[in-house]
Amino acid sequence: MSEVKTYTWDELKAPEAADKKGILMLINGKVYAISKFLDEHPGGDEVLLGEAGRDATEAFEDVGHSDEARALLDQYFVGNGPEGPAKAEPKRQRGAGVEHGQSQSYTYLYPLAGLIAYIAWKYYSESTASA
């Protein structure tokens, strides 16, 4: 019995899209060679090429593939995925300013609140003095 290959992130990187040979995709920790499936994919090859060479688990699960589609994966299985996360920095979602577990600093509000309080006090004291 032969050992199952474990791919690195560098090995998963997609080749040139025009070539369409040796395209690998990672889904649920398993690597699939999908070049032969490009023309058969109901969503078109652009969908697969857009996720090639990276972890496509989220995209695969979001679509809600049928049991038949999941069964097709077995024939394209070529090995296991890398153990650790990808080297590349994950893309941040638009509007995501603070990461989970961090708190945003509001220290700039203290001087602003002080300035507003001073202006209010100054306005109040001048209006009561002239009355």
Backbone as ProteinMPNN parsed JSONL, in Angstrom:
{"seq_chain_A": "MSEVKTYTWDELKAPEAADKKGILMLINGKVYAISKFLDEHPGGDEVLLGEAGRDATEAFEDVGHSDEARALLDQYFVGNGPEGPAKAEPKRQRGAGVEHGQSQSYTYLYPLAGLIAYIAWKYYSESTASA", "coords_chain_A": {"N_chain_A": [[0.846, -1.18, 0.0], [0.643, 2.144, -0.931], [1.935, 5.247, 0.317], [0.05, 8.129, 1.194], [0.432, 11.213, -0.367], [1.516, 14.282, 1.1], [0.841, 17.52, 0.496], [2.555, 20.671, 0.044], [2.089, 24.233, 0.65], [3.293, 25.637, -1.4], [3.308, 23.765, -3.469], [0.628, 23.654, -4.005], [-0.023, 25.988, -5.317], [-1.56, 27.597, -8.04], [-1.049, 26.862, -11.523], [-0.382, 28.72, -14.561], [-3.395, 30.072, -15.792], [-4.075, 29.721, -18.461], [-2.797, 27.407, -19.168], [-4.006, 25.267, -17.737], [-3.347, 22.758, -16.696], [-2.469, 20.408, -14.243], [-3.783, 21.574, -12.082], [-4.484, 22.224, -8.778], [-6.567, 21.822, -5.885], [-7.599, 22.581, -2.593], [-9.749, 21.09, -0.362], [-11.477, 20.746, 2.563], [-9.125, 19.848, 3.865], [-8.048, 18.013, 2.086], [-6.368, 17.297, -0.986], [-7.129, 17.901, -4.349], [-6.821, 17.039, -7.77], [-7.926, 18.881, -10.262], [-7.95, 19.412, -12.977], [-8.975, 17.802, -15.098], [-11.652, 17.984, -14.626], [-12.506, 20.511, -15.201], [-13.91, 21.241, -17.613], [-16.282, 19.918, -17.22], [-17.529, 20.984, -15.01], [-20.479, 22.294, -13.653], [-20.765, 24.996, -13.015], [-18.938, 26.255, -14.574], [-15.516, 26.69, -15.729], [-14.249, 28.935, -14.728], [-15.014, 29.386, -12.111], [-13.751, 27.307, -10.705], [-11.072, 27.798, -11.37], [-10.715, 30.219, -10.121], [-10.523, 29.529, -7.457], [-8.461, 27.789, -7.373], [-5.39, 26.352, -6.232], [-5.459, 27.11, -3.6], [-7.022, 27.091, -0.297], [-10.118, 25.967, -0.719], [-12.294, 25.329, 0.757], [-14.29, 26.841, 2.155], [-15.581, 28.187, 0.034], [-16.516, 25.983, -1.399], [-18.291, 24.788, 0.432], [-20.119, 26.867, 0.829], [-21.595, 26.952, -1.515], [-23.239, 24.77, -1.412], [-23.115, 22.035, -2.332], [-24.349, 19.021, -3.86], [-24.909, 15.59, -2.713], [-24.02, 13.897, -4.694], [-22.166, 15.485, -6.036], [-20.278, 15.751, -4.039], [-19.449, 13.125, -3.854], [-18.112, 12.852, -6.245], [-15.662, 13.997, -5.748], [-13.91, 12.071, -4.754], [-12.738, 10.694, -6.93], [-10.89, 12.492, -7.878], [-9.052, 12.865, -5.942], [-5.791, 13.358, -4.693], [-4.044, 13.603, -2.589], [-3.107, 14.694, 0.765], [-3.641, 17.844, 2.399], [-1.567, 20.7, 3.365], [-0.295, 20.954, 6.736], [-0.216, 23.31, 8.321], [-1.31, 26.833, 8.356], [-1.757, 28.856, 5.365], [1.005, 30.61, 3.833], [0.622, 33.137, 2.838], [-0.826, 36.26, 3.705], [-4.111, 36.297, 4.927], [-6.918, 37.562, 3.112], [-8.445, 40.576, 4.129], [-11.707, 41.279, 5.187], [-13.876, 43.671, 3.765], [-14.301, 46.604, 5.604], [-13.537, 45.506, 7.964], [-12.072, 46.494, 10.605], [-11.037, 46.03, 13.162], [-9.551, 43.263, 14.605], [-10.768, 40.108, 15.861], [-10.837, 39.837, 19.364], [-9.306, 42.015, 19.9], [-9.296, 45.365, 21.201], [-10.649, 48.503, 20.372], [-9.04, 51.613, 20.586], [-10.077, 54.371, 22.439], [-8.888, 56.632, 23.379], [-8.41, 59.118, 22.303], [-10.746, 60.467, 22.645], [-10.9, 61.544, 25.21], [-9.375, 64.068, 25.454], [-10.942, 65.507, 23.627], [-13.488, 65.484, 24.846], [-12.841, 66.963, 27.09], [-12.266, 69.461, 25.92], [-14.78, 70.155, 24.871], [-16.24, 70.329, 27.248], [-14.913, 72.508, 28.43], [-15.539, 74.589, 26.619], [-18.319, 74.656, 26.89], [-18.509, 75.376, 29.619], [-17.267, 77.896, 29.512], [-19.036, 79.293, 27.808], [-21.369, 79.181, 29.367], [-20.577, 80.555, 31.703], [-20.068, 83.121, 30.694], [-22.578, 83.846, 29.76], [-24.092, 83.952, 32.12], [-22.795, 85.965, 33.509], [-23.29, 88.283, 32.059], [-25.975, 88.602, 32.432]], "CA_chain_A": [[0.0, 0.0, 0.0], [1.472, 3.335, -1.026], [1.632, 6.309, 1.26], [-0.638, 9.29, 0.616], [1.302, 12.388, -0.396], [1.086, 15.498, 1.773], [1.276, 18.658, -0.313], [2.9, 21.933, 0.698], [1.365, 25.363, 0.05], [3.951, 25.979, -2.666], [2.856, 22.803, -4.475], [-0.788, 23.905, -4.307], [-0.212, 27.206, -6.108], [-2.11, 27.314, -9.367], [-0.244, 27.232, -12.689], [-1.03, 29.719, -15.418], [-4.771, 29.675, -16.121], [-4.14, 29.304, -19.863], [-2.261, 26.052, -19.24], [-5.071, 24.405, -17.214], [-2.839, 21.416, -16.38], [-1.902, 20.315, -12.909], [-4.452, 22.491, -11.17], [-4.813, 21.573, -7.512], [-7.492, 22.545, -5.011], [-7.689, 22.027, -1.25], [-11.105, 21.127, 0.199], [-11.55, 19.987, 3.815], [-7.841, 19.241, 4.184], [-7.63, 17.057, 1.069], [-5.966, 17.918, -2.243], [-7.755, 17.307, -5.527], [-6.336, 17.475, -9.077], [-9.219, 19.162, -10.895], [-7.786, 19.808, -14.372], [-9.864, 17.019, -15.968], [-13.04, 18.298, -14.299], [-12.796, 21.902, -15.553], [-14.939, 21.344, -18.657], [-17.519, 19.277, -16.756], [-18.108, 21.686, -13.858], [-21.699, 23.006, -14.034], [-20.603, 26.439, -12.816], [-17.906, 26.751, -15.476], [-14.15, 26.541, -15.233], [-13.803, 30.16, -14.058], [-15.258, 29.207, -10.678], [-12.691, 26.457, -10.182], [-9.786, 28.477, -11.525], [-10.651, 31.287, -9.132], [-10.211, 28.955, -6.149], [-7.348, 26.843, -7.53], [-4.133, 26.66, -5.564], [-5.667, 27.585, -2.221], [-8.043, 26.37, 0.452], [-11.423, 26.299, -1.287], [-13.318, 24.694, 1.599], [-15.407, 27.757, 2.417], [-16.315, 28.399, -1.222], [-17.184, 24.727, -1.725], [-19.406, 24.592, 1.361], [-21.1, 27.937, 0.645], [-22.428, 26.665, -2.686], [-24.228, 23.754, -1.054], [-23.023, 20.947, -3.305], [-25.157, 17.823, -3.619], [-24.163, 14.394, -2.322], [-23.373, 13.386, -5.906], [-20.987, 16.317, -6.278], [-19.287, 15.396, -3.02], [-18.926, 11.803, -4.203], [-17.187, 13.03, -7.361], [-14.35, 14.405, -5.255], [-13.05, 10.907, -4.524], [-11.969, 10.307, -8.118], [-9.873, 13.51, -8.157], [-8.196, 12.932, -4.76], [-4.382, 13.048, -4.967], [-3.238, 13.636, -1.372], [-3.557, 15.515, 1.879], [-3.186, 19.218, 2.379], [-0.563, 21.109, 4.353], [-0.736, 20.947, 8.133], [-0.364, 24.659, 8.864], [-2.001, 27.805, 7.514], [-1.04, 29.36, 4.196], [2.004, 31.637, 4.117], [0.095, 34.448, 2.462], [-1.739, 36.917, 4.652], [-5.484, 36.181, 4.435], [-7.557, 38.821, 2.73], [-9.342, 41.128, 5.147], [-13.002, 41.654, 4.66], [-14.104, 45.101, 3.722], [-14.904, 47.141, 6.815], [-13.034, 44.822, 9.151], [-11.004, 47.321, 11.122], [-10.477, 45.478, 14.384], [-9.627, 41.808, 14.617], [-11.4, 39.49, 17.019], [-9.98, 39.773, 20.526], [-8.657, 43.295, 20.121], [-10.229, 46.441, 21.493], [-10.298, 49.75, 19.715], [-8.669, 52.627, 21.563], [-10.86, 55.602, 22.399], [-8.182, 57.614, 24.2], [-8.491, 60.442, 21.695], [-11.995, 61.103, 23.063], [-10.729, 62.26, 26.477], [-9.103, 65.495, 25.226], [-12.089, 66.096, 22.942], [-14.517, 65.703, 25.86], [-12.361, 68.076, 27.906], [-12.434, 70.685, 25.145], [-16.217, 70.442, 24.812], [-16.638, 70.764, 28.597], [-14.376, 73.857, 28.628], [-16.319, 75.528, 25.805], [-19.636, 74.766, 27.52], [-18.328, 76.144, 30.844], [-16.96, 79.274, 29.118], [-20.281, 79.868, 27.298], [-22.288, 79.324, 30.495], [-20.104, 81.6, 32.618], [-20.235, 84.429, 30.039], [-23.998, 84.175, 29.665], [-24.591, 84.291, 33.448], [-22.161, 87.209, 33.932], [-23.934, 89.391, 31.359], [-27.382, 88.665, 32.799]], "C_chain_A": [[0.888, 1.239, 0.0], [0.992, 4.411, -0.065], [0.982, 7.487, 0.536], [0.275, 10.498, 0.726], [0.668, 13.537, 0.392], [1.697, 16.669, 1.017], [1.641, 19.855, 0.559], [2.093, 23.043, 0.023], [1.976, 25.752, -1.289], [3.508, 25.043, -3.786], [1.408, 23.047, -4.886], [-1.006, 25.099, -5.219], [-0.607, 26.861, -7.538], [-1.124, 27.681, -10.474], [-0.97, 28.311, -13.482], [-2.409, 29.207, -15.835], [-4.886, 29.186, -17.552], [-3.683, 27.853, -20.025], [-3.317, 25.025, -18.841], [-4.626, 22.964, -16.976], [-2.25, 21.444, -14.98], [-2.527, 21.249, -11.901], [-4.91, 21.718, -9.939], [-5.723, 22.463, -6.684], [-7.567, 21.811, -3.679], [-9.115, 22.205, -0.731], [-11.122, 20.202, 1.412], [-10.267, 19.209, 4.104], [-7.334, 18.222, 3.192], [-7.359, 17.789, -0.24], [-6.57, 17.138, -3.407], [-7.143, 17.913, -6.789], [-7.565, 17.644, -9.964], [-9.125, 19.521, -12.376], [-8.767, 19.093, -15.307], [-11.334, 17.348, -15.74], [-13.452, 19.694, -14.754], [-13.937, 22.037, -16.561], [-16.282, 20.778, -18.225], [-18.223, 20.053, -15.645], [-19.319, 22.504, -14.285], [-21.592, 24.528, -13.908], [-19.561, 27.062, -13.726], [-16.521, 26.644, -14.86], [-13.643, 27.774, -14.489], [-13.942, 30.047, -12.541], [-14.129, 28.4, -10.052], [-11.339, 27.138, -10.26], [-9.614, 29.602, -10.512], [-10.265, 30.791, -7.746], [-9.025, 28.006, -6.198], [-6.113, 27.319, -6.78], [-4.267, 27.173, -4.148], [-6.731, 26.742, -1.539], [-9.421, 26.84, -0.008], [-12.57, 25.725, -0.463], [-14.53, 25.599, 1.792], [-16.246, 27.983, 1.158], [-17.105, 27.145, -1.597], [-18.417, 24.524, -0.848], [-20.498, 25.651, 1.182], [-22.065, 27.657, -0.506], [-23.512, 25.649, -2.351], [-24.262, 22.633, -2.065], [-23.854, 19.738, -2.872], [-24.269, 16.664, -3.162], [-23.427, 13.798, -3.518], [-22.099, 14.161, -6.208], [-19.886, 15.989, -5.28], [-18.659, 14.031, -3.319], [-17.933, 11.883, -5.356], [-15.777, 13.383, -6.897], [-13.391, 13.224, -5.137], [-12.192, 10.553, -5.736], [-10.872, 11.302, -8.483], [-8.891, 13.667, -6.997], [-6.765, 12.527, -5.118], [-3.517, 13.086, -3.703], [-3.862, 14.507, -0.301], [-2.957, 16.909, 1.782], [-2.146, 19.508, 3.425], [-1.148, 21.153, 5.755], [-1.045, 22.349, 8.646], [-1.11, 25.581, 7.923], [-1.13, 28.253, 6.346], [-0.072, 30.455, 4.602], [1.464, 33.029, 3.85], [-0.857, 34.971, 3.526], [-3.161, 36.775, 4.118], [-6.06, 37.545, 4.116], [-8.487, 39.278, 3.834], [-10.644, 41.515, 4.489], [-13.157, 43.157, 4.72], [-14.81, 45.549, 4.992], [-14.434, 46.472, 8.086], [-11.838, 45.591, 9.687], [-10.316, 46.722, 12.326], [-10.65, 43.969, 14.352], [-10.266, 41.327, 15.901], [-10.407, 39.435, 18.175], [-9.234, 41.069, 20.807], [-9.707, 44.334, 20.441], [-9.728, 47.713, 20.841], [-10.048, 50.806, 20.788], [-9.5, 53.889, 21.359], [-10.18, 56.706, 23.208], [-8.22, 59.009, 23.608], [-9.76, 61.18, 22.123], [-11.852, 61.908, 24.351], [-10.378, 63.739, 26.264], [-10.268, 66.203, 24.534], [-13.215, 66.404, 23.926], [-14.126, 66.871, 26.768], [-12.549, 69.415, 27.209], [-13.903, 71.101, 25.087], [-16.708, 70.934, 26.17], [-16.148, 72.186, 28.871], [-15.195, 74.889, 27.864], [-17.702, 75.727, 26.423], [-19.544, 75.604, 28.795], [-18.101, 77.626, 30.522], [-18.243, 79.974, 28.643], [-21.253, 80.141, 28.442], [-21.855, 80.474, 31.405], [-20.241, 82.992, 32.004], [-21.701, 84.822, 29.973], [-24.573, 84.538, 31.031], [-23.99, 85.604, 33.952], [-22.841, 88.409, 33.284], [-25.408, 89.539, 31.759], [-27.645, 89.431, 34.039]], "O_chain_A": [[1.783, 1.367, 0.836], [-0.179, 4.475, 0.308], [1.333, 7.796, -0.603], [0.827, 10.772, 1.792], [-0.546, 13.739, 0.357], [2.918, 16.79, 0.913], [1.113, 20.031, 1.657], [1.493, 22.835, -1.032], [1.262, 26.151, -2.209], [3.349, 25.476, -4.927], [1.007, 22.687, -5.992], [-2.066, 25.218, -5.835], [-0.052, 25.95, -8.154], [-0.437, 28.699, -10.377], [-2.054, 28.753, -13.098], [-2.561, 28.038, -16.189], [-5.712, 28.319, -17.839], [-4.143, 27.155, -20.928], [-3.501, 24.023, -19.533], [-5.443, 22.045, -17.047], [-1.601, 22.416, -14.593], [-1.863, 21.673, -10.956], [-5.615, 20.713, -10.033], [-5.663, 23.69, -6.766], [-7.596, 20.581, -3.636], [-9.627, 23.323, -0.668], [-10.817, 19.014, 1.299], [-10.315, 18.057, 4.534], [-6.288, 17.614, 3.421], [-8.027, 18.771, -0.566], [-6.533, 15.909, -3.451], [-6.964, 19.128, -6.883], [-8.176, 16.656, -10.372], [-10.132, 19.899, -12.974], [-9.326, 19.717, -16.209], [-12.175, 17.022, -16.578], [-14.635, 20.03, -14.699], [-14.832, 22.862, -16.377], [-17.313, 21.121, -18.804], [-19.396, 19.801, -15.368], [-19.207, 23.331, -15.19], [-22.269, 25.258, -14.632], [-19.322, 28.268, -13.661], [-16.368, 26.524, -13.644], [-12.704, 27.672, -13.7], [-13.105, 30.544, -11.788], [-13.61, 28.762, -8.997], [-10.547, 27.064, -9.321], [-8.495, 29.903, -10.094], [-9.734, 31.557, -6.942], [-8.622, 27.47, -5.165], [-5.829, 28.514, -6.703], [-3.287, 27.626, -3.557], [-7.271, 25.803, -2.124], [-9.835, 27.964, 0.277], [-13.7, 25.647, -0.946], [-15.667, 25.166, 1.611], [-17.476, 27.97, 1.214], [-18.241, 27.243, -2.062], [-19.472, 24.13, -1.344], [-21.678, 25.355, 1.366], [-23.221, 28.079, -0.469], [-24.588, 25.669, -2.948], [-25.322, 22.31, -2.602], [-24.033, 19.475, -1.683], [-23.042, 16.747, -3.217], [-22.333, 13.255, -3.368], [-21.081, 13.582, -6.587], [-18.707, 15.952, -5.631], [-17.474, 13.818, -3.062], [-17.012, 11.07, -5.438], [-14.805, 13.092, -7.594], [-12.195, 13.364, -5.391], [-11.039, 10.153, -5.58], [-10.011, 10.994, -9.307], [-7.993, 14.508, -7.057], [-6.542, 11.498, -5.757], [-2.369, 12.645, -3.739], [-4.986, 14.99, -0.437], [-1.911, 17.118, 1.167], [-1.864, 18.668, 4.28], [-2.348, 21.364, 5.935], [-2.043, 22.545, 9.338], [-1.501, 25.18, 6.827], [0.084, 28.051, 6.348], [-0.292, 31.149, 5.595], [1.805, 33.983, 4.548], [-1.592, 34.212, 4.158], [-3.404, 37.104, 2.957], [-5.738, 38.545, 4.758], [-9.227, 38.48, 4.409], [-10.667, 42.018, 3.365], [-12.633, 43.821, 5.614], [-15.8, 44.946, 5.407], [-14.882, 46.827, 9.176], [-10.707, 45.357, 9.26], [-9.109, 46.898, 12.491], [-11.742, 43.459, 14.107], [-10.303, 42.043, 16.901], [-9.259, 39.03, 17.987], [-8.596, 41.2, 21.851], [-10.859, 44.221, 20.022], [-8.524, 47.96, 20.771], [-10.771, 50.874, 21.782], [-9.608, 54.404, 20.247], [-10.852, 57.626, 23.674], [-8.078, 59.99, 24.338], [-9.838, 62.4, 21.976], [-12.602, 62.86, 24.565], [-11.035, 64.598, 26.852], [-10.549, 67.366, 24.823], [-13.831, 67.467, 23.85], [-14.976, 67.669, 27.164], [-12.948, 70.394, 27.839], [-14.221, 72.28, 25.239], [-17.511, 71.865, 26.233], [-16.867, 72.985, 29.471], [-15.512, 75.95, 28.403], [-18.201, 76.852, 26.473], [-20.401, 76.454, 29.035], [-18.668, 78.503, 31.174], [-18.507, 81.112, 29.028], [-21.884, 81.197, 28.49], [-22.687, 81.277, 31.828], [-20.505, 83.953, 32.726], [-22.036, 85.999, 30.113], [-25.475, 85.373, 31.095], [-24.623, 86.292, 34.752], [-22.953, 89.459, 33.917], [-26.019, 90.554, 31.426], [-28.797, 89.558, 34.455]]}, "name": "protein", "num_of_chains": 1, "seq": "MSEVKTYTWDELKAPEAADKKGILMLINGKVYAISKFLDEHPGGDEVLLGEAGRDATEAFEDVGHSDEARALLDQYFVGNGPEGPAKAEPKRQRGAGVEHGQSQSYTYLYPLAGLIAYIAWKYYSESTASA"}
